[in-house]
Amino acid sequence: MNTKNLVLMALLVGVGAALYVVTPGMVNGMKPDFMLTMMFIGILLFPTAKETFLLSLATGVLSGLFTTFPAGLVPNIIDKAVTGFVFLAILMMLKKVLSNFVGSAVLVGLGTILSGTVFLSVALFVFNANVGATFAMLFVGVVLPAVAFNVVAFVIIYPIVTKLVKRSKFKTAISQA
């Protein structure tokens, strides 16, 4: 792993953490996870298993530490690990289709749905978190709006990051394409 790439990944995770902390909770302590958007951008920039593992672990731990959802630490870590590697697998399988901006944005939306589903499933059914709301209520009230927030955030942030990466001499999937 290149030190410059580690610094860029740390910056993405840090920006995601800052956005996550200032975002208010929506339903029963759940809130849109902008760290997820930054993880997806990091995976798009560095589509390897090592970088995906590192981004997923860092994002999961920080999301878990900052969560306002009861018993949310372990579900966040599991959710980010599963989502990160599924996102990478789909990215690798559909590399030609997802090489454009619209395909990447759609993948971010689908990744957010997967992330929310995994998080809620683990939190509600494995850890039996008592939040006074059903899976369906939380999915419709938080996950679906989070999809919209994350796709909009991706559409705004990704072009900025790609321009910065192209100007600097980072070795990413974008700069080598």
Buried (B, 14 or more C-beta within 10 A) or exposed (E): EEEEBEEBBBBBBBBBBEBBEEBEEBBBBBBBBBBBBBBBBBBBBBBBEEBBBBBBBBBBBBBBEBBEBEBBBBBBBBBBBBBBBBBBEBBEEEEEBBBEEEBBBBBBBBBBBBBBBBBBBBBBEEBEBEBEBEBEEBBEBBBEBBBEBBBEBBBEBBEEBBEEBEEEEBEBBBBEE
